[in-house]
Amino acid sequence: MNRKFLSNLALASQLFAATAGLALAAPVQDKDGQPTADQQKSNKPDRELTQKIRKAVVSDKSLSVAAHNVKIISRDGMVTLRGTVKSDDEKKSIEDKATELAGQGKVTSELTVTPSSSN
């Protein structure tokens, strides 16, 4: 009885470890299969690229708080921009800043424009 219990415990432990390993190996993506912000690469070039774009966006005081808070995801030199901005001008400004720093053809914009409501 004790031997059977230990055998089952060992099997359960192996299954748990295998499942945990699969969860780590398969990156989580959003519903459209795109990378999420928590998948930002931790290699130095991607971190630095994200920091440079973030600094350029935040230092532009003409942008709204929403624009300052867009998600910037860098993976292997490719940049994805996500979030909501208040105008087409803000969207273009952020896209231009990212393209200037990452390079032409290396920026995917998923920014959406949601104008602020007037009261």
Backbone as CSV, one residue per row, in Angstrom:
resi,resn,N_x,N_y,N_z,CA_x,CA_y,CA_z,C_x,C_y,C_z
1,MET,0.828,-1.188,0.000,0.000,0.000,0.000,0.876,1.256,0.000
2,ASN,1.887,1.281,0.859,2.787,2.418,0.939,3.547,2.592,-0.379
3,ARG,3.944,1.475,-0.983,4.679,1.515,-2.247,3.791,2.088,-3.359
4,LYS,2.521,1.685,-3.391,1.588,2.179,-4.403,1.374,3.697,-4.230
5,PHE,1.225,4.139,-3.003,1.049,5.556,-2.730,2.255,6.362,-3.230
6,LEU,3.467,5.875,-2.923,4.679,6.571,-3.357,4.792,6.591,-4.873
7,SER,4.388,5.501,-5.505,4.418,5.430,-6.959,3.453,6.446,-7.573
8,ASN,2.262,6.542,-7.025,1.282,7.521,-7.511,1.752,8.948,-7.255
9,LEU,2.358,9.164,-6.112,2.879,10.481,-5.788,3.989,10.884,-6.764
10,ALA,4.861,9.950,-7.080,5.942,10.217,-8.026,5.371,10.534,-9.410
11,LEU,4.367,9.775,-9.831,3.741,10.012,-11.132,3.080,11.387,-11.162
12,ALA,2.357,11.722,-10.107,1.697,13.024,-10.039,2.728,14.149,-10.086
13,SER,3.839,13.979,-9.403,4.895,14.993,-9.402,5.483,15.175,-10.797
14,GLN,5.691,14.082,-11.499,6.237,14.152,-12.852,5.258,14.851,-13.790
15,LEU,3.976,14.526,-13.674,2.972,15.171,-14.521,2.903,16.670,-14.233
16,PHE,2.974,17.025,-12.958,2.952,18.438,-12.593,4.165,19.158,-13.174
17,ALA,5.335,18.564,-13.047,6.563,19.181,-13.567,6.495,19.320,-15.083
18,ALA,5.974,18.318,-15.771,5.864,18.378,-17.226,4.888,19.472,-17.647
19,THR,3.781,19.576,-16.946,2.791,20.606,-17.251,3.376,21.991,-17.019
20,ALA,4.081,22.171,-15.942,4.697,23.462,-15.650,5.722,23.805,-16.728
21,GLY,6.476,22.818,-17.171,7.468,23.046,-18.227,6.818,23.471,-19.523
22,LEU,5.683,22.863,-19.854,4.980,23.249,-21.071,4.447,24.672,-20.965
23,ALA,3.977,25.041,-19.816,3.463,26.391,-19.627,4.574,27.418,-19.814
24,LEU,5.779,27.090,-19.384,6.902,28.010,-19.545,7.379,28.045,-20.992
25,ALA,7.283,26.928,-21.691,7.793,26.847,-23.048,6.869,27.519,-24.056
26,ALA,5.582,27.521,-23.798,4.621,28.086,-24.734,4.221,29.487,-24.271
27,PRO,4.689,30.533,-24.957,4.370,31.884,-24.526,2.880,32.186,-24.669
28,VAL,2.370,32.936,-23.722,0.973,33.332,-23.749,0.806,34.431,-24.778
29,GLN,-0.273,34.330,-25.544,-0.559,35.354,-26.534,-1.987,35.815,-26.365
30,ASP,-2.289,36.960,-26.939,-3.655,37.442,-26.816,-4.563,36.662,-27.738
31,LYS,-5.836,37.019,-27.778,-6.818,36.263,-28.542,-6.525,36.232,-30.039
32,ASP,-5.751,37.197,-30.542,-5.398,37.233,-31.956,-4.058,36.574,-32.249
33,GLY,-3.454,35.966,-31.229,-2.175,35.302,-31.418,-0.981,36.241,-31.404
34,GLN,-1.181,37.488,-30.995,-0.107,38.474,-30.955,0.566,38.447,-29.590
35,PRO,1.842,38.844,-29.519,2.529,38.870,-28.220,1.899,39.894,-27.285
36,THR,1.952,39.589,-26.010,1.428,40.506,-25.004,2.584,41.238,-24.331
37,ALA,2.266,42.282,-23.602,3.301,43.117,-22.991,4.208,42.349,-22.043
38,ASP,3.675,41.324,-21.401,4.508,40.554,-20.485,5.509,39.672,-21.221
39,GLN,5.441,39.665,-22.536,6.406,38.895,-23.315,7.550,39.757,-23.834
40,GLN,7.663,40.951,-23.313,8.782,41.816,-23.665,10.069,41.035,-23.463
41,LYS,10.909,41.014,-24.455,12.170,40.294,-24.345,13.048,40.981,-23.297
42,SER,13.815,40.170,-22.593,14.683,40.742,-21.569,16.115,40.888,-22.061
43,ASN,16.343,40.641,-23.368,17.702,40.852,-23.848,17.970,42.357,-23.942
44,LYS,19.205,42.706,-23.805,19.587,44.113,-23.687,19.151,44.965,-24.883
45,PRO,19.349,44.541,-26.124,18.931,45.397,-27.250,17.428,45.694,-27.257
46,ASP,16.592,44.700,-26.946,15.144,44.932,-26.932,14.735,45.832,-25.766
47,ARG,15.339,45.612,-24.612,15.046,46.479,-23.458,15.412,47.928,-23.770
48,GLU,16.590,48.118,-24.349,17.054,49.474,-24.661,16.166,50.136,-25.713
49,LEU,15.739,49.360,-26.712,14.864,49.900,-27.745,13.534,50.350,-27.133
50,THR,12.965,49.516,-26.291,11.710,49.868,-25.627,11.893,51.123,-24.769
51,GLN,12.994,51.194,-24.036,13.255,52.359,-23.178,13.390,53.637,-24.001
52,LYS,14.078,53.567,-25.141,14.256,54.748,-25.980,12.922,55.231,-26.537
53,ILE,12.089,54.292,-26.982,10.780,54.677,-27.517,9.918,55.255,-26.402
54,ARG,9.906,54.608,-25.249,9.113,55.103,-24.106,9.555,56.517,-23.731
55,LYS,10.865,56.750,-23.690,11.388,58.075,-23.333,10.935,59.122,-24.356
56,ALA,10.975,58.772,-25.637,10.557,59.702,-26.683,9.068,60.026,-26.566
57,VAL,8.264,59.023,-26.252,6.817,59.234,-26.117,6.506,60.085,-24.889
58,VAL,7.081,59.724,-23.754,6.773,60.423,-22.499,7.312,61.852,-22.508
59,SER,8.406,62.094,-23.192,8.976,63.449,-23.213,8.181,64.402,-24.102
60,ASP,7.289,63.864,-24.927,6.442,64.711,-25.767,5.230,65.146,-24.953
61,LYS,5.300,66.342,-24.399,4.253,66.833,-23.495,2.965,67.196,-24.228
62,SER,2.984,67.201,-25.559,1.755,67.489,-26.307,0.835,66.263,-26.356
63,LEU,1.361,65.094,-25.979,0.562,63.864,-25.993,-0.255,63.732,-24.714
64,SER,-1.383,63.063,-24.830,-2.263,62.853,-23.673,-1.674,61.799,-22.742
65,VAL,-2.261,61.700,-21.558,-1.852,60.671,-20.600,-2.069,59.287,-21.215
66,ALA,-3.169,59.113,-21.931,-3.442,57.826,-22.594,-2.320,57.482,-23.572
67,ALA,-1.880,58.461,-24.338,-0.798,58.231,-25.302,0.514,57.903,-24.595
68,HIS,0.764,58.554,-23.468,1.982,58.271,-22.700,1.979,56.847,-22.161
69,ASN,0.796,56.249,-22.035,0.687,54.921,-21.431,0.465,53.781,-22.423
70,VAL,0.711,54.001,-23.710,0.558,52.904,-24.662,1.585,51.816,-24.353
71,LYS,1.252,50.615,-24.717,2.178,49.488,-24.514,3.172,49.456,-25.665
72,ILE,4.430,49.271,-25.314,5.509,49.167,-26.299,6.181,47.825,-26.056
73,ILE,6.071,46.941,-27.029,6.612,45.591,-26.887,7.685,45.387,-27.953
74,SER,8.908,45.100,-27.519,10.011,44.844,-28.450,10.415,43.387,-28.352
75,ARG,10.451,42.732,-29.501,10.869,41.331,-29.568,11.748,41.147,-30.793
76,ASP,13.001,40.860,-30.543,13.968,40.630,-31.618,14.025,41.800,-32.606
77,GLY,13.982,43.013,-32.050,14.100,44.208,-32.878,12.800,44.676,-33.515
78,MET,11.750,43.884,-33.406,10.438,44.251,-33.941,9.614,44.870,-32.808
79,VAL,8.909,45.938,-33.105,8.159,46.672,-32.094,6.663,46.592,-32.384
80,THR,5.890,46.330,-31.339,4.430,46.371,-31.431,3.937,47.456,-30.484
81,LEU,3.080,48.322,-31.000,2.476,49.388,-30.208,1.015,49.037,-29.982
82,ARG,0.570,49.108,-28.738,-0.819,48.792,-28.403,-1.374,49.811,-27.439
83,GLY,-2.654,50.075,-27.593,-3.321,50.953,-26.650,-4.241,51.929,-27.338
84,THR,-4.727,52.852,-26.558,-5.685,53.840,-27.035,-5.072,55.223,-26.942
85,VAL,-5.276,55.997,-27.986,-4.840,57.389,-28.002,-6.057,58.266,-28.292
86,LYS,-5.907,59.571,-28.120,-7.045,60.486,-28.235,-7.285,61.033,-29.637
87,SER,-6.289,60.905,-30.540,-6.466,61.470,-31.881,-5.574,60.758,-32.896
88,ASP,-5.893,60.990,-34.164,-5.052,60.451,-35.233,-3.656,61.062,-35.187
89,ASP,-3.575,62.322,-34.777,-2.269,62.988,-34.666,-1.395,62.313,-33.618
90,GLU,-1.990,61.951,-32.476,-1.229,61.248,-31.432,-0.766,59.883,-31.949
91,LYS,-1.646,59.194,-32.619,-1.305,57.871,-33.159,-0.112,57.992,-34.102
92,LYS,-0.188,58.947,-35.024,0.902,59.130,-35.989,2.195,59.535,-35.296
93,SER,2.096,60.406,-34.304,3.281,60.863,-33.577,4.005,59.696,-32.903
94,ILE,3.253,58.836,-32.239,3.864,57.686,-31.554,4.446,56.710,-32.570
95,GLU,3.703,56.451,-33.641,4.208,55.546,-34.680,5.494,56.088,-35.301
96,ASP,5.524,57.404,-35.550,6.725,58.023,-36.127,7.928,57.919,-35.189
97,LYS,7.705,58.148,-33.905,8.797,58.048,-32.930,9.349,56.624,-32.899
98,ALA,8.458,55.645,-32.861,8.886,54.246,-32.819,9.631,53.862,-34.093
99,THR,9.130,54.299,-35.243,9.774,53.981,-36.521,11.147,54.629,-36.626
100,GLU,11.256,55.856,-36.140,12.547,56.553,-36.168,13.600,55.782,-35.373
101,LEU,13.193,55.212,-34.249,14.147,54.516,-33.380,14.345,53.045,-33.749
102,ALA,13.292,52.375,-34.205,13.393,50.944,-34.514,13.793,50.694,-35.966
103,GLY,13.380,51.593,-36.846,13.675,51.419,-38.262,12.410,51.168,-39.062
104,GLN,12.474,51.553,-40.320,11.345,51.387,-41.223,10.982,49.907,-41.359
105,GLY,9.705,49.598,-41.288,9.239,48.229,-41.449,9.353,47.365,-40.206
106,LYS,9.783,47.941,-39.104,9.960,47.165,-37.877,8.940,47.493,-36.795
107,VAL,7.921,48.294,-37.155,6.917,48.697,-36.181,5.538,48.250,-36.645
108,THR,4.835,47.556,-35.765,3.441,47.184,-36.003,2.595,47.998,-35.044
109,SER,1.674,48.769,-35.602,0.824,49.602,-34.756,-0.551,48.969,-34.602
110,GLU,-0.916,48.750,-33.357,-2.260,48.292,-33.021,-2.943,49.360,-32.172
111,LEU,-2.516,50.610,-32.374,-3.095,51.725,-31.634,-4.486,52.028,-32.173
112,THR,-5.388,52.361,-31.261,-6.736,52.740,-31.664,-7.018,54.154,-31.166
113,VAL,-7.825,54.862,-31.941,-8.183,56.245,-31.591,-9.556,56.235,-30.946
114,THR,-9.604,56.765,-29.725,-10.861,56.935,-28.996,-10.913,58.376,-28.529
115,PRO,-11.594,59.224,-29.307,-11.644,60.638,-28.923,-12.287,60.797,-27.544
116,SER,-11.778,61.774,-26.796,-12.363,62.035,-25.483,-13.731,62.655,-25.698
117,SER,-14.667,62.279,-24.843,-16.027,62.793,-24.971,-16.109,64.192,-24.419
118,SER,-16.846,65.053,-25.113,-17.033,66.438,-24.658,-18.270,66.506,-23.801
119,ASN,-18.191,67.212,-22.709,-19.347,67.347,-21.811,-20.026,68.668,-22.016
